[in-house]
Amino acid sequence: MFEKIYQKISSGFAKSVPSDHKNNLIKLVQNHQNKHNIPTYQTIACDLLSNKQQVFEAAVYELCVIAHMKPHYQKPIFEILSSCIAQYKNDLNRIQYIKNMLSYHHLDEFIHN
């Protein structure tokens, strides 16, 4: 949708719109596109830092689902979860939850590495 708007604006379709408004709209569309080019797993990974256990568990679950369904994202997701395990080395509940979710999603090879 935004690509069509951008194409119409940049091709001169909206000549009657003042140029400053046109430029603002073009920037808005480009920023929206840039935000949506970030892989979902990177956005979800931010929730691993949450102090709320439910938010943390949801993030781990979603990352494991993505790693299971999209093998090309497995390596970066495993790296994120590995650093998470290192960060929470004193929180055995969180570490065990990560391992359980990896096992549940048949991603056991990561646990042994």
DOFI-437375 format. One line per 10 residues: number of its first residue (from 1); for each residue x, y, z of N, C-alpha, C. Coordinates in nm, 3 decimals. Layout:
NUM = X:Y:Z:X:Y:Z:X:Y:Z  ...
# end
This chain:
1 = 0.082:-0.119:0.000:0.000:0.000:0.000:0.087:0.126:0.000  0.185:0.130:0.091:0.269:0.248:0.100:0.356:0.263:-0.024  0.394:0.150:-0.085:0.474:0.158:-0.206:0.396:0.226:-0.317  0.267:0.195:-0.328:0.183:0.257:-0.430:0.171:0.407:-0.405  0.151:0.445:-0.279:0.142:0.588:-0.245:0.273:0.657:-0.282  0.385:0.594:-0.245:0.515:0.652:-0.274:0.536:0.668:-0.425  0.499:0.566:-0.501:0.514:0.573:-0.646:0.428:0.685:-0.705  0.305:0.699:-0.658:0.218:0.804:-0.708:0.273:0.942:-0.676  0.325:0.956:-0.556:0.380:1.086:-0.515:0.506:1.117:-0.595  0.595:1.019:-0.604:0.721:1.045:-0.671:0.707:1.059:-0.822
11 = 0.600:1.004:-0.880:0.581:1.015:-1.025:0.510:1.144:-1.065  0.474:1.226:-0.968:0.411:1.353:-1.000:0.260:1.349:-0.996  0.203:1.241:-0.946:0.058:1.229:-0.938:-0.001:1.338:-0.850  0.068:1.371:-0.742:0.014:1.466:-0.645:0.078:1.603:-0.665  0.074:1.657:-0.785:0.135:1.787:-0.812:0.065:1.900:-0.740  -0.062:1.881:-0.710:-0.136:1.988:-0.644:-0.103:1.999:-0.495  -0.037:1.897:-0.441:0.000:1.899:-0.299:0.126:1.984:-0.285  0.128:2.076:-0.188:0.249:2.156:-0.167:0.371:2.067:-0.144  0.485:2.110:-0.192:0.604:2.025:-0.190:0.648:1.988:-0.049  0.629:2.079:0.050:0.671:2.043:0.186:0.583:1.931:0.242
21 = 0.454:1.932:0.209:0.367:1.823:0.253:0.402:1.694:0.179  0.436:1.710:0.052:0.473:1.593:-0.028:0.600:1.529:0.029  0.698:1.613:0.062:0.823:1.561:0.119:0.799:1.494:0.253  0.713:1.553:0.336:0.682:1.492:0.465:0.616:1.355:0.447  0.526:1.346:0.350:0.457:1.220:0.325:0.555:1.117:0.271  0.643:1.158:0.185:0.744:1.065:0.132:0.832:1.014:0.245  0.876:1.102:0.335:0.957:1.060:0.449:0.881:0.965:0.539  0.755:0.993:0.562:0.672:0.907:0.645:0.662:0.767:0.585  0.639:0.760:0.456:0.628:0.631:0.388:0.761:0.556:0.394  0.871:0.625:0.369:1.002:0.560:0.373:1.036:0.510:0.512
31 = 1.005:0.589:0.616:1.030:0.545:0.753:0.947:0.423:0.787  0.822:0.423:0.742:0.735:0.308:0.767:0.793:0.184:0.701  0.841:0.197:0.578:0.900:0.083:0.509:1.025:0.035:0.580  1.109:0.126:0.627:1.232:0.088:0.696:1.203:0.014:0.825  1.100:0.057:0.897:1.065:-0.010:1.022:1.017:-0.151:0.996  0.955:-0.173:0.884:0.901:-0.305:0.855:1.002:-0.395:0.786  1.121:-0.347:0.760:1.226:-0.431:0.704:1.308:-0.499:0.813  1.282:-0.466:0.938:1.351:-0.529:1.051:1.287:-0.665:1.073  1.368:-0.772:1.078:1.309:-0.904:1.104:1.234:-0.905:1.237  1.124:-0.974:1.239:1.037:-0.979:1.357:1.112:-1.028:1.480
41 = 1.201:-1.125:1.461:1.270:-1.181:1.577:1.352:-1.076:1.651  1.403:-0.975:1.580:1.481:-0.870:1.647:1.392:-0.783:1.736  1.272:-0.759:1.691:1.177:-0.681:1.771:1.136:-0.760:1.895  1.110:-0.888:1.876:1.069:-0.975:1.988:1.182:-0.990:2.088  1.305:-0.996:2.040:1.420:-1.016:2.128:1.432:-0.907:2.235  1.382:-0.790:2.209:1.386:-0.682:2.309:1.309:-0.720:2.434  1.206:-0.803:2.419:1.125:-0.844:2.535:1.199:-0.941:2.626  1.312:-0.995:2.582:1.390:-1.084:2.668:1.450:-1.009:2.787  1.456:-0.878:2.776:1.512:-0.797:2.884:1.408:-0.757:2.987  1.284:-0.796:2.966:1.176:-0.757:3.055:1.191:-0.821:3.193
51 = 1.155:-0.745:3.294:1.154:-0.798:3.431:1.030:-0.883:3.457  0.930:-0.870:3.371:0.807:-0.947:3.387:0.827:-1.086:3.327  0.805:-1.186:3.409:0.828:-1.324:3.366:0.740:-1.363:3.248  0.615:-1.319:3.248:0.523:-1.353:3.141:0.569:-1.296:3.007  0.620:-1.175:3.007:0.670:-1.112:2.885:0.794:-1.187:2.835  0.883:-1.218:2.928:1.004:-1.294:2.894:0.968:-1.429:2.831  0.877:-1.502:2.895:0.839:-1.634:2.845:0.773:-1.625:2.707  0.691:-1.524:2.687:0.628:-1.507:2.557:0.733:-1.480:2.449  0.833:-1.401:2.481:0.940:-1.371:2.385:1.019:-1.497:2.350  1.053:-1.576:2.451:1.126:-1.701:2.426:1.043:-1.794:2.340
61 = 0.917:-1.808:2.374:0.827:-1.894:2.297:0.821:-1.850:2.151  0.798:-1.721:2.128:0.787:-1.670:1.991:0.918:-1.686:1.914  1.030:-1.663:1.979:1.159:-1.681:1.911:1.181:-1.827:1.873  1.141:-1.918:1.959:1.155:-2.061:1.928:1.063:-2.102:1.814  0.943:-2.047:1.811:0.851:-2.076:1.699:0.912:-2.027:1.568  0.966:-1.907:1.569:1.027:-1.852:1.447:1.146:-1.938:1.405  1.230:-1.976:1.500:1.347:-2.059:1.467:1.305:-2.194:1.410  1.197:-2.248:1.461:1.146:-2.376:1.411:1.088:-2.363:1.271  1.014:-2.256:1.246:0.945:-2.239:1.119:1.034:-2.178:1.010  1.133:-2.100:1.049:1.220:-2.031:0.952:1.366:-2.067:0.980
71 = 1.413:-2.179:0.926:1.550:-2.225:0.955:1.659:-2.121:0.926  1.636:-2.030:0.832:1.740:-1.931:0.802:1.756:-1.828:0.914  1.662:-1.824:1.007:1.674:-1.736:1.124:1.727:-1.809:1.248  1.750:-1.939:1.237:1.791:-2.016:1.354:1.921:-1.965:1.416  2.021:-1.945:1.333:2.152:-1.904:1.387:2.144:-1.773:1.465  2.087:-1.665:1.409:2.082:-1.542:1.488:1.994:-1.555:1.613  1.888:-1.634:1.604:1.802:-1.653:1.722:1.876:-1.732:1.828  1.950:-1.835:1.788:2.028:-1.912:1.884:2.135:-1.824:1.950  2.194:-1.734:1.874:2.293:-1.643:1.931:2.229:-1.551:2.035  2.110:-1.504:2.005:2.037:-1.418:2.099:2.004:-1.494:2.226
81 = 1.952:-1.616:2.210:1.916:-1.696:2.328:2.040:-1.738:2.408  2.150:-1.761:2.339:2.275:-1.795:2.406:2.323:-1.679:2.493  2.317:-1.558:2.438:2.358:-1.442:2.517:2.260:-1.418:2.631  2.136:-1.453:2.610:2.035:-1.440:2.715:2.066:-1.536:2.829  2.105:-1.658:2.796:2.141:-1.756:2.898:2.262:-1.706:2.977  2.359:-1.650:2.908:2.477:-1.596:2.975:2.440:-1.479:3.067  2.347:-1.397:3.021:2.305:-1.281:3.100:2.231:-1.324:3.226  2.148:-1.426:3.213:2.067:-1.473:3.328:2.128:-1.596:3.393  2.261:-1.602:3.400:2.327:-1.721:3.455:2.287:-1.753:3.598  2.240:-1.654:3.672:2.198:-1.677:3.811:2.048:-1.703:3.824
91 = 1.975:-1.691:3.716:1.831:-1.714:3.718:1.800:-1.848:3.651  1.804:-1.953:3.730:1.788:-2.087:3.676:1.650:-2.111:3.615  1.549:-2.041:3.664:1.414:-2.058:3.607:1.410:-2.011:3.462  1.472:-1.898:3.435:1.472:-1.846:3.297:1.556:-1.934:3.206  1.670:-1.978:3.254:1.755:-2.066:3.174:1.681:-2.196:3.143  1.617:-2.254:3.243:1.543:-2.378:3.222:1.426:-2.358:3.126  1.361:-2.243:3.134:1.250:-2.215:3.044:1.299:-2.210:2.899  1.411:-2.144:2.876:1.468:-2.138:2.741:1.498:-2.279:2.690  1.562:-2.359:2.773:1.596:-2.496:2.732:1.471:-2.579:2.706  1.370:-2.562:2.789:1.245:-2.636:2.769:1.178:-2.598:2.638
101 = 1.177:-2.469:2.606:1.113:-2.424:2.482:1.192:-2.472:2.360  1.323:-2.471:2.369:1.404:-2.522:2.258:1.376:-2.671:2.236  1.367:-2.744:2.344:1.338:-2.886:2.335:1.197:-2.910:2.280  1.100:-2.833:2.327:0.962:-2.846:2.284:0.948:-2.825:2.133  1.027:-2.734:2.080:1.021:-2.701:1.936:1.124:-2.781:1.854  1.177:-2.888:1.915:1.271:-2.978:1.846:1.397:-2.906:1.799  1.443:-2.817:1.882:1.566:-2.743:1.854:1.673:-2.782:1.955  1.675:-2.911:1.991:1.762:-2.962:2.096:1.911:-2.947:2.065  1.946:-2.945:1.937:2.088:-2.938:1.902:2.153:-2.812:1.959  2.076:-2.708:1.979:2.130:-2.585:2.036:2.168:-2.604:2.183
111 = 2.090:-2.680:2.254:2.113:-2.701:2.398:2.248:-2.765:2.422  2.288:-2.852:2.332:2.413:-2.927:2.351:2.535:-2.854:2.299  2.514:-2.742:2.233:2.627:-2.666:2.177:2.676:-2.561:2.274
# end
